[in-house]
Structures are given as structure tokens and as C-alpha cells.
Amino acid sequence: MQQKPARARILDAAHELMLTVGLARATTKEIARAAGCSEAALYKHFTGKEELFIEVLRERLPALTPLLRALTAEPGRHTLEENLTEIARQAALFYEQSFPIAASLYAETQLKKRHDDAMRQMGSGPHMPIEGLDTYLRAEQAAGRVRPDTDTFAAASLLLGACAQRAFAYDATSNGEPPPVDDFARRLARTLLTGIAV
């Protein structure tokens, strides 16, 4: 059986370590060791842990950003409710899988600051999905499917904030389970539409 290319092995190892020990404690040395390569080989493919984190989010988690770009490029392709439901579903899955990776950053103030600075320099960060959804909603607004007086940024923040909240708000419930993602996404989209649909 042929071994995966080094870049793919590094991303697999980074994803696994970030999930199990968290982003703060997953070192490039440990990631390289788990990938079966040297740390120098890791740096041939990635500038550092921050780029690895972005690529893990981009390539190993549900594809939220490409979905938002596709919908923005072609507003009106499906009903607004169908689009918002799919966005909510993908976002809920994305946050469910990314929250355990990034949560450890919040325990170390200096590490979080360094991480945020690196994200800024790379033109990335957790605000990007909100901006992407805002752009999509403005495209639908221009197409006449969202009320002209709608605050699209607030609507985007509400939808994605609810999806992010689902990722960690249910651990203390009696069954420790978040609401089923499909039902959650459908109900969230329908509720948001009550406030913004024409």
C-alpha cells in the first residue's frame, strides 16, 4: 500500500493531535513525529502551527467557506430557507469539530494573542464566516429575497453564533448531547427567516 504524501500525513497528524491534546499543546515536533517525518520536512510544507491550524480547518472540517462563496456567487439558486438550513448545518458541524481544537487557546492569554496576530497576518480568523455569511445575505438582499431594512451582519452573527453555541453548550444537559444537527439547522433557519424574509 502506497504511503500518503508528506503534506497529507502532516495534516492528518495535526488534525488528530489538535483534537486530542488541543492546539495549544500540539507542537510542530509532535506533529512531525506523528506524521513520520522530520520537523524540517513539516516546515517545507507549512510556515508553522498557525498555518497548519488554518489548513486543518480548511481541508479536514466541513467546508463552510466554500459553501458561502458558492451561494454568494449565485444567489437565488435554491430557496432562501434551503440555503440558510444548509449553511446552519455546515456551520454547526464545523464548530462542533473545531471547538475542541481551538478551545485550549483560551486558557493561555499570551498564546491566544500570538495566535490572533498570526491569523491577522494570514488574513484569517473566526470572524471570516460571519463576514462571508453577511456577504451572502447582502447578495440575497440585492436580489430582492431579503428585506431591504435587514441588518445582514446581525443576522449572520445570530445564525453563526447559535451554531457555535451548539458546539459547547450542551455538555451539562442530562444526556450530554447537542440537538440533532439537521433538526437544529432547519429550526434555526426558519426562525431567522421570520425576521428577514420578504
Secondary structure, DSSP 8 states (H G I E B T S, - for coil): -----HHHHHHHHHHHHHHHH-TTT--HHHHHHHHTS-HHHHHHH-SSHHHHHHHHHHHHS--HHHHHHHHHHSTTSS-HHHHHHHHHHHHHHHHHHHHHHHGGGGG-HHHHHHHHHHHHHTT--TTHHHHHHHHHHHHHHHTTSB-TT--HHHHHHHHHHHHHHHHHTTTTSSS-----HHHHHHHHHHHHHHHHB-
